Amino acid sequence: MKYYLAMAVIQLALGLKVYGQKHIAAEKLLVQTQKFYGKSDLLYNGNIYQPGKRGAKGNPFFCNEFLVSTLNISGDTFCTVYSKYDLADDRLIIACTNDSGKWIIYIAEENRVKEFYLGNKKFVRADTVLEKHALKGYFSTIQEGRYKVYIKYRKKFIDTYDDITPYGYYSETKQEYYVWDGYQLRPFTDKTSFLQLFEEQKKLLRKYIRKQRLSFSVMNNEQLIRLMQYCNEIYGTKKI
């Protein structure tokens, strides 16, 4: 256990060093950590993190480095917390200091973390906003309004063992898109499946997509936000 924890701390230290120009130094972070949220039992509640699939090519994370994040844990907000999101196991990993000033890396308890921000991306726990669906884990939301878009990011471990990947490897990040209309979560993968969600205004939407030269295979989040804003405009207060 001590070996695994030591390795995890070394990994964190290296991550902080690499991102030193973008984030505050570890020593300064320690002071700010205590200043911002003190020694909260809410923040320290979880199992010690032990990296799995050692030697595997790639990584299971949304971003492989610890990023400064904001967490909502059991209704309390914690700022300037270092964390990263394990997509393969759908869990949030947090790095902080204990009462003796030592770094602790652990797994946040999912039922306590309602939402969190990694950089400029917001993630929410599925059951807090999608109560009618048996969905688990965290979804990213990129657009506020009556009709919302949720994105599920996924990675998985591929147990293919050969000369190139003797310990297996992690897949590239995959994205699943959904529209939430206040009643149900509806998936879409391309223009056809998206337009099927808006049958009454399909012609207007098709015209908008053509005018904006949107391609669903390469559409970025900003384009998707504008598309959903247009959907809200033409539908007004009506449900899909």
N, C-alpha and C positions, 0 to 999 in steps of 0.2 A: 504493500500500500504506500509506504514512504517513497519507494522508488518511482511509482507511477505519479505520485503527487509532485515529486521533484522534477520529473520530466515535463509535466504539464506546466510547472512554474517556469522552467527554462524556455519552453515554447512561447509562453506569454511574454517573457522578457525579450526574446528575439523579435516577436511581433511588434512590441512597443518600440524597439530600436529601429526596425525597418520603417515604421510609420512615424518616426520621431518628428519629422517636419510637419506632419499633418495633425498630430495629437500632442498633448502635453507629456512631459517626461514622467517616468514612473514615480520618482520621488515627489514631484509636484502633485501628481494624481493622488498619491496617498494622503496628502494633506487635504486636498479638495474633497476626497471621498469622505473623510471624517467631518469636514465642514458642512457638506451638503446633506448627508443623511445619517451621520453618526453610526452607532452600532445597533442597527435595527435587526430584530429577530426575523422580521418578514423577509429581509434581503438575504439573510444567511440560512434560510430554510431550504434544504435540498440535499441530495446525495452528492458525494465527491465524484467529479467527472474523471473517468478513465478512458482515454482514447481507444477505440476498437479498430479492428482490421489493420493492424500495424503492418506497414510495408506496402499497403495498397497504393496503386497509382491514383493521383487525384485526391480529392477530399470531399467530405459530405456536407460542406457548409455553403450557405448563401454567399458569404465572403469569408475567406480563409483566415483573415486577421480579426482580432478583437477591435470593435468599433465603439466609439462613444455613443451611448444610447440612453433613451429615457424609457422607464418601465412603469407600468401601473400594476401594482401588486396588492391584491385584496383592497382596492380602493385608494391606496396611498401611491403617490407619484415619487419616483426616485430619479434624479438627474445625474448626469455624468457617471454612468455605470458602464463598465467595459463588458461587452457581451458579443456573442456570435450565434447564429441560428443554424442548427444541424438539420438539414433538409431530409436526410436519409431516415433519421429516427424521429423527425418532427419534434425537436426539443430545443429549448433555449439554454445556452451555456453562459454562465456569468463568472467573471473574475473580479474579486474584491479582496479587501484585507480584513483580517480578524482583529480581535482586541489586542493581540501582541504585534500587530503590524505585518504579519506574514500573508502572502498572497494565497488565496483559496480559489480554486476553480471547481465549480459544482454545477449540477443540473437543476435548473429552476423547476419548481413544482408547477405543472401545467394548470392545475385547477386554481392556482393563486394568481397567475399572470394573465390579466385580462387583455392587455395590449402592450405593445412596445414599438419604439421607433429605432430603426437602424439607419443612421445617416438621415436621408430625407424620405425614407420609406416607412409607412405605417403598417403594422401587422396587428390583427385582432384575432382573438380566440374564437373559433367558429361558433361555439354554443352560446356566446354572449350576444351575437347579432342574428344568428340563423337558428333560432330555437326550434323551428319546425322540421329541421333536418338532422339526420343522424351523422353529422360531419364532425370530424375531430381535427385537432391541430390548429395552425394559424394560417390565415389568409391575408394577403395584402390588399388594401383598398386604395384606389388611386383617384377616385372621383366621388365627391359628396353630392347629394341631391336625392330626388325622389327615386330615380332609377340608378342604382350603383353598380359598378363593375368590381368584382373580386377576382384576384389572381391567386391561384395555388401554385407555389413553386415546389418542385420535387426533384430529388436525386435518389438513385438507388445503387446499392453495391452489386456489381456484376461478378459472380464467382466463376470467372474464366481464368484458368491458370495456364500460362505458357511462358515462353522465353521472354516475351515483352512485358507481360504482367504476371510474374510468378506468384504474387500474393493477391491477385484480383485487382479490380479497379472500380472507381466510382463513375457513374454516367455523367454526362453533361446535364446542366440544369434544364428541366422541362417546365413549361408554363401551361396551366389550364385556366381558361377564362370563363367567367360566369356573369350573368346579369341577374341582379336581385330586384324584384318589382314590389317588394313589400309583402308578398305572399309566398313566393317560391324562388328557388335558385335555379336558373336555366343556363346550361352550358352552351357555348358556341365555339366552333373551331375555324370557321371560314365565313365568307360573305353570305353564302347560301343559308347556313345555319343561323347566322345573326339575323338576317332578314325574316326568317321564319318566326322570330320572336316578336316581330312587329308587323304582322300581316296587314293591319288596317292602314299603315303608312308606308308600306313597302315601296311604292313608287317614288315617294318623296325621298326616302332614305337611299334608294338606288341612285337617284339623280344626284344627291349630295355626295355619295361615295365616288361617283364617276367624276363630278366636278372637281373634287378635292384630290382625285387620282390616288385614292387609298387602296393599298394592297394589304389584305389581312395577314399575309405571310411575312411581311416586313414592317407592319404598322408599329410605331413606337407609342409609348404611353401618352405623350402629349396629343398625338393624333386621335388616340382612343378617347381621351378626355373630351376633346372637342366634338367627337362624334356623339358621345353620350349626352353632352350638353345640348346638342341639336335634337336628340331624341326627346329630352325633357321639354324642350321648347315646343315641338310640334304636338306632343301629347298633352301638355299642360297638366291638369290634375287627374287625367284619366289613367286608369290602370292598363297594363298591357293586355 
